[in-house]
Amino acid sequence: MNHKLPADFKDWAKGFFQSEYCDFEAALCAPSVTSIRLNAAKAARLKLPIEPIPWHPNGYYLADRPAFSQDPLWHAGAYYVHEASSMMVHQVVQQLPLPQDCLAIDMCAAPGGKATLLIDSLPENSLLIANEVIKSRGGALFQNLERWGEPSVLTGSYDPAWYAKIGAQFDLVLVDTPCSGEGLFRKNEAACEQWSVVHVNHCSARQSRILEDAAMCVKAGGYLIYATCTYNEQENYKPIGKLLKTGAFDSVTLTDLERFGVMHGQFEGVHGYHCFPHKVKGEGFYFSVLQKTIADKSDRIQFITPSNPESSWPDNWLPEIPGIKISQKGQVFFIPEKSKSALGKLQIAPDRFKRLGALGHYKGKIAIPSHTLAQMRYTSDMSSVDVSLEDAIRYLRKDSNLNVDVPDGWHRLDYEGLGIGWIKKIPGRTNNYFPTKVRLK
């Protein structure tokens, strides 16, 4: 870290860490680490020097930070560039007795790190809503989830108050709130420069508001995971402590995390868990868990889920898992059989969300596959062509001179067996259907 720590922050940290302050400050001056999480469903074969992250089975440290956007495997969703400490959420989820048909929501999901982590950490028959109220961040969230390739996901862009107002109830609510970013000081100069006591207090008030609404969305017996990337009590313990004082929640004690260097703290009855950079090989991260003990007595607005008839769709453009096809607003979507029970808990019409199960649409009687389908998990029978690194980069740039030796028609373009997008071969040329908005510059 080349930037100077704010004086007020140093004063607070010296009082908080006491004899460990010098170790903490030295860690902040060390280079930040680069880490990734593999997409196990896509069996990535990375050729990078990697070191396992002990608290996540698919997490790895890299020796340096390559240009990820130039790697076709990144575009194919083979891995996610994810900060190591925040992968600790996987350990949290593994300790919670969630139902097999878990209905979960990530309230502040952009850019998608914890949402993609939840996809692989939740019980197999779960359904996840990845929500991001800031619409300008929703595009990146959807693209990252699209690359990850799991169709049992919906994305929304609603304020947590909307979910609370309609009486939505979830088995698991993850709230990773916007914060002052103290835990990111060594990798984010702007967070260091913008820090102030006033900003900390402003963040704490905003976190309390978000948590108040999110708490109403936890069903009786369900769980609320609260997380920040900061250190101070004002943003970590105080907002979640207000919920505990209502008497509707119990603070959950997690076990066996100290072996990873996680520090357990307790403040006003709240059990909190800290990843400090001088204890854990990662950035600063905090989390705590509450369990709902009392159901909210609020009126629920009942939404009727439309019963669309099953749609026709080419059999070779279908996931290889059981599910149903539905038509909605000109699009054909796939709903995995495994997530139908969780979807039935939602009580909100799915058309209020953007789905990750889009197969494509019809233009007249001609089926047009979606980019989402090219990157979806579980697909195997569709016509595909595997190309070299040079041709994959050419495709990602939407170069006009792309020429692949395949028969006429639609083909998924693969790199090392993983779908990147679609091409359509017609007499005399190959049309490149990689989305323009995400192409390599």
Order of alpha helices (4+ residues) and beta strands (2+ residues): alpha-alpha-beta-beta-beta-alpha-beta-alpha-beta-alpha-beta-alpha-beta-alpha-beta-alpha-alpha-beta-alpha-beta-beta-beta-beta-beta-beta-alpha-beta-beta-beta-alpha-beta-alpha-beta-beta-beta
